[in-house]
């Protein structure tokens, strides 16, 4: 047999070898992919969406920017076309600042427990917010600021350091304002306020005491030789409870009077319903009607005066508990000029 191989035989051998090699490679493919888990159609869709989301990030950012610009233009157009004055920013343009100084005296820190300190803090927050919104905002002072009150504000209202249009001072009000300009507002004062003198500085006692320190602010004002007065509440309003109001109520009533120059409107806009406030003229009519009814029924004059007597009789413990729940801040009213 010849050692030489024909060309046809060599070609056939090469083809068979290539086929065997191809089959070996195909057999090895599953082994190479054994460590990779197949991707489902759902996962593939998620991957595609994620890729599209990332690719369109810049486009979304640009759309948000354009939307903000469009809304800003719309607001500006609305302000320009708004002729009824209902927009807050438009109202703020017409604000006329009052020269009246209104002070909350925070020197009673040691007379209050933490619960009352927190109530006072909330009342001060309300005063600040109302003064910022008012058409005739006052020159707002917070004096003797420190102790428990400052600590509570630092912990629960850190933004107070950025408050605007307010003077927050650690000093006592007597160190900041001339004595002759001061008028302490106290419900125990015999002086009734007729008008507000915008050249004066009115002091509200920042004391939430639940009637435990009755007359304290009046005594303090008298000891310091400071003028004192009470708001003309009795001239316009008959109430079921004591005439001691919360700090923010006194503050808001003064703001209301500066806007309307009407005490009765200021009182009935601000006083809470639980005080049972009614206009004095209506109260007199009701009293007169009750008296006539009592006479017709054969009652004596003494019986018809029961309402007056009840004012001087000691209140029942149950009523005291109800009054104790109110924030009867020892706030006093501006003194009338003599």
DRENMAR-114956 format. One record per residue (C-alpha): residue number from 1; residue in one letter; x, y, z. Coordinates in steps of 0.05 Angstrom, whole numbers. Layout:
+-----+--------+--------+--------+--------+
! num ! residu !      X !      Y !      Z !
+-----+--------+--------+--------+--------+
! NUM !      A !      X !      Y !      Z !
...
+-----+--------+--------+--------+--------+
***
This chain:
+-----+--------+--------+--------+--------+
! num ! residu !      X !      Y !      Z !
+-----+--------+--------+--------+--------+
!   1 !      X !      0 !      0 !      0 !
!   2 !      X !     26 !     68 !    -18 !
!   3 !      X !     41 !    117 !     38 !
!   4 !      X !     14 !    174 !     -2 !
!   5 !      X !    -59 !    193 !      9 !
!   6 !      X !   -103 !    219 !    -46 !
!   7 !      X !   -126 !    292 !    -42 !
!   8 !      X !   -199 !    272 !    -38 !
!   9 !      X !   -186 !    231 !     24 !
!  10 !      X !   -149 !    289 !     58 !
!  11 !      X !   -206 !    338 !     43 !
!  12 !      X !   -258 !    290 !     72 !
!  13 !      X !   -216 !    281 !    135 !
!  14 !      X !   -211 !    357 !    144 !
!  15 !      X !   -287 !    366 !    137 !
!  16 !      X !   -300 !    311 !    189 !
!  17 !      X !   -249 !    343 !    236 !
!  18 !      X !   -284 !    411 !    230 !
!  19 !      X !   -351 !    381 !    244 !
!  20 !      X !   -325 !    345 !    305 !
!  21 !      X !   -293 !    409 !    331 !
!  22 !      X !   -358 !    447 !    320 !
!  23 !      X !   -398 !    395 !    358 !
!  24 !      X !   -347 !    398 !    415 !
!  25 !      X !   -355 !    474 !    419 !
!  26 !      X !   -430 !    469 !    419 !
!  27 !      X !   -426 !    417 !    475 !
!  28 !      X !   -382 !    463 !    516 !
!  29 !      X !   -428 !    524 !    512 !
!  30 !      X !   -476 !    501 !    566 !
!  31 !      X !   -417 !    488 !    611 !
!  32 !      X !   -392 !    559 !    603 !
!  33 !      X !   -461 !    588 !    619 !
!  34 !      X !   -475 !    543 !    678 !
!  35 !      X !   -459 !    598 !    730 !
!  36 !      X !   -505 !    651 !    697 !
!  37 !      X !   -580 !    650 !    712 !
!  38 !      X !   -625 !    662 !    652 !
!  39 !      X !   -660 !    730 !    650 !
!  40 !      X !   -736 !    728 !    646 !
!  41 !      X !   -775 !    773 !    599 !
!  42 !      X !   -803 !    813 !    658 !
!  43 !      X !   -734 !    826 !    686 !
!  44 !      X !   -710 !    845 !    617 !
!  45 !      X !   -766 !    897 !    611 !
!  46 !      X !   -748 !    926 !    679 !
!  47 !      X !   -675 !    932 !    659 !
!  48 !      X !   -695 !    967 !    595 !
!  49 !      X !   -741 !   1015 !    632 !
!  50 !      X !   -687 !   1030 !    683 !
!  51 !      X !   -638 !   1046 !    628 !
!  52 !      X !   -688 !   1091 !    594 !
!  53 !      X !   -703 !   1126 !    660 !
!  54 !      X !   -629 !   1141 !    671 !
!  55 !      X !   -620 !   1165 !    600 !
!  56 !      X !   -679 !   1214 !    607 !
!  57 !      X !   -657 !   1242 !    674 !
!  58 !      X !   -630 !   1307 !    644 !
!  59 !      X !   -692 !   1315 !    602 !
!  60 !      X !   -737 !   1310 !    663 !
!  61 !      X !   -695 !   1360 !    701 !
!  62 !      X !   -702 !   1409 !    644 !
!  63 !      X !   -778 !   1399 !    642 !
!  64 !      X !   -783 !   1413 !    717 !
!  65 !      X !   -743 !   1476 !    709 !
!  66 !      X !   -788 !   1500 !    652 !
!  67 !      X !   -850 !   1484 !    694 !
!  68 !      X !   -824 !   1526 !    752 !
!  69 !      X !   -811 !   1585 !    705 !
!  70 !      X !   -880 !   1579 !    676 !
!  71 !      X !   -914 !   1578 !    744 !
!  72 !      X !   -873 !   1638 !    766 !
!  73 !      X !   -896 !   1677 !    706 !
!  74 !      X !   -968 !   1657 !    719 !
!  75 !      X !   -964 !   1682 !    791 !
!  76 !      X !   -934 !   1748 !    769 !
!  77 !      X !   -990 !   1757 !    718 !
!  78 !      X !  -1042 !   1740 !    771 !
!  79 !      X !  -1012 !   1792 !    819 !
!  80 !      X !  -1013 !   1846 !    765 !
!  81 !      X !  -1085 !   1830 !    745 !
!  82 !      X !  -1111 !   1821 !    816 !
!  83 !      X !  -1149 !   1884 !    831 !
!  84 !      X !  -1192 !   1859 !    890 !
!  85 !      X !  -1133 !   1858 !    939 !
!  86 !      X !  -1146 !   1787 !    964 !
!  87 !      X !  -1075 !   1762 !    952 !
!  88 !      X !  -1033 !   1762 !   1015 !
!  89 !      X !   -971 !   1790 !    981 !
!  90 !      X !  -1013 !   1846 !    951 !
!  91 !      X !  -1041 !   1862 !   1020 !
!  92 !      X !   -971 !   1865 !   1050 !
!  93 !      X !   -955 !   1923 !   1003 !
!  94 !      X !  -1008 !   1964 !   1039 !
!  95 !      X !   -981 !   1950 !   1109 !
!  96 !      X !   -973 !   2011 !   1153 !
!  97 !      X !   -928 !   1997 !   1213 !
!  98 !      X !   -952 !   2025 !   1279 !
!  99 !      X !   -904 !   2061 !   1326 !
! 100 !      X !   -939 !   2030 !   1386 !
! 101 !      X !   -892 !   1984 !   1425 !
! 102 !      X !   -923 !   1920 !   1452 !
! 103 !      X !   -881 !   1881 !   1502 !
! 104 !      X !   -890 !   1811 !   1530 !
! 105 !      X !   -857 !   1809 !   1598 !
! 106 !      X !   -825 !   1740 !   1607 !
! 107 !      X !   -797 !   1753 !   1677 !
! 108 !      X !   -843 !   1703 !   1711 !
! 109 !      X !   -804 !   1641 !   1691 !
! 110 !      X !   -796 !   1617 !   1763 !
! 111 !      X !   -871 !   1621 !   1777 !
! 112 !      X !   -890 !   1570 !   1723 !
! 113 !      X !   -882 !   1496 !   1714 !
! 114 !      X !   -857 !   1467 !   1647 !
! 115 !      X !   -929 !   1454 !   1623 !
! 116 !      X !   -946 !   1528 !   1631 !
! 117 !      X !   -880 !   1549 !   1599 !
! 118 !      X !   -899 !   1509 !   1537 !
! 119 !      X !   -968 !   1542 !   1536 !
! 120 !      X !   -935 !   1611 !   1540 !
! 121 !      X !   -888 !   1591 !   1483 !
! 122 !      X !   -948 !   1573 !   1439 !
! 123 !      X !   -982 !   1639 !   1456 !
! 124 !      X !   -919 !   1677 !   1437 !
! 125 !      X !   -916 !   1639 !   1371 !
! 126 !      X !   -988 !   1660 !   1357 !
! 127 !      X !   -972 !   1733 !   1373 !
! 128 !      X !   -913 !   1732 !   1326 !
! 129 !      X !   -954 !   1702 !   1269 !
! 130 !      X !  -1012 !   1750 !   1278 !
! 131 !      X !   -966 !   1810 !   1280 !
! 132 !      X !   -932 !   1788 !   1216 !
! 133 !      X !  -1000 !   1784 !   1182 !
! 134 !      X !  -1030 !   1848 !   1210 !
! 135 !      X !  -1044 !   1909 !   1168 !
! 136 !      X !  -1018 !   1953 !   1225 !
! 137 !      X !   -963 !   1911 !   1259 !
! 138 !      X !   -936 !   1937 !   1325 !
! 139 !      X !   -864 !   1942 !   1349 !
! 140 !      X !   -861 !   1874 !   1382 !
! 141 !      X !   -815 !   1863 !   1443 !
! 142 !      X !   -800 !   1799 !   1482 !
! 143 !      X !   -763 !   1818 !   1545 !
! 144 !      X !   -730 !   1779 !   1602 !
! 145 !      X !   -722 !   1723 !   1552 !
! 146 !      X !   -684 !   1665 !   1584 !
! 147 !      X !   -691 !   1607 !   1633 !
! 148 !      X !   -742 !   1552 !   1619 !
! 149 !      X !   -775 !   1591 !   1563 !
! 150 !      X !   -712 !   1600 !   1522 !
! 151 !      X !   -692 !   1528 !   1534 !
! 152 !      X !   -760 !   1503 !   1510 !
! 153 !      X !   -757 !   1548 !   1448 !
! 154 !      X !   -686 !   1523 !   1433 !
! 155 !      X !   -709 !   1450 !   1437 !
! 156 !      X !   -777 !   1455 !   1402 !
! 157 !      X !   -774 !   1517 !   1357 !
! 158 !      X !   -702 !   1529 !   1335 !
! 159 !      X !   -727 !   1575 !   1280 !
! 160 !      X !   -743 !   1630 !   1330 !
! 161 !      X !   -672 !   1657 !   1321 !
! 162 !      X !   -692 !   1676 !   1250 !
! 163 !      X !   -757 !   1712 !   1269 !
! 164 !      X !   -765 !   1780 !   1236 !
! 165 !      X !   -796 !   1845 !   1261 !
! 166 !      X !   -788 !   1827 !   1334 !
! 167 !      X !   -740 !   1849 !   1389 !
! 168 !      X !   -721 !   1790 !   1433 !
! 169 !      X !   -681 !   1815 !   1493 !
! 170 !      X !   -654 !   1782 !   1556 !
! 171 !      X !   -659 !   1849 !   1592 !
! 172 !      X !   -720 !   1871 !   1633 !
! 173 !      X !   -767 !   1919 !   1597 !
! 174 !      X !   -750 !   1974 !   1647 !
! 175 !      X !   -678 !   1974 !   1621 !
! 176 !      X !   -701 !   1984 !   1549 !
! 177 !      X !   -759 !   2033 !   1553 !
! 178 !      X !   -766 !   2098 !   1590 !
! 179 !      X !   -809 !   2093 !   1652 !
! 180 !      X !   -856 !   2149 !   1631 !
! 181 !      X !   -871 !   2111 !   1566 !
! 182 !      X !   -891 !   2046 !   1600 !
! 183 !      X !   -963 !   2024 !   1613 !
! 184 !      X !   -974 !   1955 !   1644 !
! 185 !      X !  -1036 !   1920 !   1620 !
! 186 !      X !  -1070 !   1885 !   1679 !
! 187 !      X !  -1142 !   1865 !   1689 !
! 188 !      X !  -1136 !   1885 !   1763 !
! 189 !      X !  -1122 !   1958 !   1748 !
! 190 !      X !  -1177 !   2008 !   1766 !
! 191 !      X !  -1158 !   2050 !   1704 !
! 192 !      X !  -1199 !   2037 !   1641 !
! 193 !      X !  -1167 !   2048 !   1574 !
! 194 !      X !  -1205 !   2092 !   1525 !
! 195 !      X !  -1156 !   2099 !   1468 !
! 196 !      X !  -1087 !   2071 !   1449 !
! 197 !      X !  -1030 !   2121 !   1451 !
! 198 !      X !   -982 !   2098 !   1396 !
! 199 !      X !   -925 !   2135 !   1429 !
! 200 !      X !   -929 !   2090 !   1490 !
! 201 !      X !   -903 !   2020 !   1505 !
! 202 !      X !   -956 !   1972 !   1531 !
! 203 !      X !   -933 !   1912 !   1573 !
! 204 !      X !   -970 !   1845 !   1574 !
! 205 !      X !   -952 !   1799 !   1632 !
! 206 !      X !   -926 !   1733 !   1604 !
! 207 !      X !   -953 !   1691 !   1661 !
! 208 !      X !   -996 !   1628 !   1652 !
! 209 !      X !  -1015 !   1616 !   1724 !
! 210 !      X !  -1086 !   1588 !   1725 !
! 211 !      X !  -1106 !   1641 !   1777 !
! 212 !      X !  -1053 !   1619 !   1826 !
! 213 !      X !  -1021 !   1689 !   1827 !
! 214 !      X !  -1081 !   1736 !   1823 !
! 215 !      X !  -1062 !   1809 !   1822 !
! 216 !      X !   -988 !   1795 !   1815 !
! 217 !      X !   -975 !   1837 !   1753 !
! 218 !      X !  -1016 !   1895 !   1782 !
! 219 !      X !   -975 !   1894 !   1846 !
! 220 !      X !   -910 !   1892 !   1806 !
! 221 !      X !   -930 !   1951 !   1763 !
! 222 !      X !   -950 !   1990 !   1826 !
! 223 !      X !   -884 !   1972 !   1860 !
! 224 !      X !   -844 !   1996 !   1799 !
! 225 !      X !   -885 !   2060 !   1796 !
! 226 !      X !   -908 !   2045 !   1725 !
! 227 !      X !   -975 !   2068 !   1696 !
! 228 !      X !  -1025 !   2012 !   1690 !
! 229 !      X !  -1094 !   2001 !   1660 !
! 230 !      X !  -1143 !   1948 !   1635 !
! 231 !      X !  -1177 !   1942 !   1567 !
! 232 !      X !  -1248 !   1970 !   1567 !
! 233 !      X !  -1276 !   1899 !   1567 !
! 234 !      X !  -1333 !   1913 !   1616 !
! 235 !      X !  -1357 !   1972 !   1575 !
! 236 !      X !  -1372 !   1929 !   1514 !
! 237 !      X !  -1374 !   1856 !   1536 !
! 238 !      X !  -1408 !   1814 !   1589 !
! 239 !      X !  -1372 !   1749 !   1603 !
! 240 !      X !  -1387 !   1686 !   1642 !
! 241 !      X !  -1316 !   1681 !   1667 !
! 242 !      X !  -1263 !   1727 !   1696 !
! 243 !      X !  -1236 !   1783 !   1652 !
! 244 !      X !  -1166 !   1752 !   1652 !
! 245 !      X !  -1146 !   1736 !   1580 !
! 246 !      X !  -1090 !   1696 !   1550 !
! 247 !      X !  -1028 !   1733 !   1525 !
! 248 !      X !  -1045 !   1723 !   1451 !
! 249 !      X !  -1118 !   1746 !   1462 !
! 250 !      X !  -1095 !   1813 !   1490 !
! 251 !      X !  -1043 !   1819 !   1435 !
! 252 !      X !  -1094 !   1804 !   1380 !
! 253 !      X !  -1146 !   1851 !   1409 !
! 254 !      X !  -1097 !   1909 !   1406 !
! 255 !      X !  -1079 !   1891 !   1334 !
! 256 !      X !  -1153 !   1889 !   1318 !
! 257 !      X !  -1166 !   1957 !   1350 !
! 258 !      X !  -1109 !   1989 !   1311 !
! 259 !      X !  -1141 !   1964 !   1247 !
! 260 !      X !  -1214 !   1981 !   1261 !
! 261 !      X !  -1212 !   2033 !   1318 !
! 262 !      X !  -1272 !   1996 !   1346 !
! 263 !      X !  -1264 !   1962 !   1414 !
! 264 !      X !  -1328 !   1921 !   1409 !
! 265 !      X !  -1310 !   1893 !   1340 !
! 266 !      X !  -1239 !   1876 !   1364 !
! 267 !      X !  -1266 !   1840 !   1426 !
! 268 !      X !  -1318 !   1798 !   1391 !
! 269 !      X !  -1270 !   1780 !   1334 !
! 270 !      X !  -1218 !   1753 !   1382 !
! 271 !      X !  -1252 !   1727 !   1445 !
! 272 !      X !  -1262 !   1651 !   1446 !
! 273 !      X !  -1333 !   1625 !   1450 !
! 274 !      X !  -1320 !   1589 !   1516 !
! 275 !      X !  -1317 !   1658 !   1549 !
! 276 !      X !  -1392 !   1665 !   1535 !
! 277 !      X !  -1383 !   1738 !   1514 !
! 278 !      X !  -1445 !   1778 !   1495 !
! 279 !      X !  -1451 !   1853 !   1481 !
! 280 !      X !  -1468 !   1893 !   1544 !
! 281 !      X !  -1531 !   1924 !   1512 !
! 282 !      X !  -1560 !   1855 !   1497 !
! 283 !      X !  -1541 !   1832 !   1568 !
! 284 !      X !  -1578 !   1892 !   1597 !
! 285 !      X !  -1640 !   1877 !   1555 !
! 286 !      X !  -1639 !   1805 !   1577 !
! 287 !      X !  -1631 !   1826 !   1650 !
! 288 !      X !  -1689 !   1875 !   1645 !
! 289 !      X !  -1733 !   1822 !   1613 !
! 290 !      X !  -1717 !   1771 !   1667 !
! 291 !      X !  -1732 !   1823 !   1721 !
! 292 !      X !  -1800 !   1839 !   1692 !
! 293 !      X !  -1816 !   1765 !   1686 !
! 294 !      X !  -1798 !   1755 !   1759 !
! 295 !      X !  -1844 !   1812 !   1781 !
! 296 !      X !  -1902 !   1785 !   1740 !
! 297 !      X !  -1893 !   1717 !   1772 !
! 298 !      X !  -1896 !   1748 !   1841 !
! 299 !      X !  -1822 !   1745 !   1855 !
! 300 !      X !  -1789 !   1796 !   1901 !
! 301 !      X !  -1737 !   1848 !   1879 !
! 302 !      X !  -1684 !   1808 !   1915 !
! 303 !      X !  -1698 !   1748 !   1871 !
! 304 !      X !  -1689 !   1789 !   1808 !
! 305 !      X !  -1619 !   1810 !   1831 !
! 306 !      X !  -1593 !   1739 !   1836 !
! 307 !      X !  -1544 !   1751 !   1779 !
! 308 !      X !  -1511 !   1808 !   1817 !
! 309 !      X !  -1505 !   1769 !   1881 !
! 310 !      X !  -1473 !   1711 !   1845 !
! 311 !      X !  -1416 !   1756 !   1824 !
! 312 !      X !  -1396 !   1767 !   1896 !
! 313 !      X !  -1409 !   1697 !   1923 !
! 314 !      X !  -1349 !   1649 !   1924 !
! 315 !      X !  -1349 !   1604 !   1863 !
! 316 !      X !  -1360 !   1530 !   1871 !
! 317 !      X !  -1299 !   1483 !   1868 !
! 318 !      X !  -1327 !   1453 !   1803 !
! 319 !      X !  -1327 !   1522 !   1770 !
! 320 !      X !  -1257 !   1536 !   1796 !
! 321 !      X !  -1233 !   1472 !   1762 !
! 322 !      X !  -1264 !   1494 !   1696 !
! 323 !      X !  -1231 !   1562 !   1701 !
! 324 !      X !  -1164 !   1530 !   1720 !
! 325 !      X !  -1164 !   1495 !   1653 !
! 326 !      X !  -1163 !   1562 !   1616 !
! 327 !      X !  -1098 !   1597 !   1600 !
! 328 !      X !  -1114 !   1655 !   1646 !
! 329 !      X !  -1050 !   1692 !   1633 !
! 330 !      X !  -1041 !   1752 !   1680 !
! 331 !      X !  -1046 !   1801 !   1622 !
! 332 !      X !  -1064 !   1872 !   1638 !
! 333 !      X !  -1095 !   1927 !   1598 !
! 334 !      X !  -1065 !   1995 !   1578 !
! 335 !      X !  -1078 !   2053 !   1625 !
! 336 !      X !  -1122 !   2110 !   1605 !
! 337 !      X !  -1089 !   2178 !   1602 !
! 338 !      X !  -1104 !   2220 !   1664 !
+-----+--------+--------+--------+--------+
***
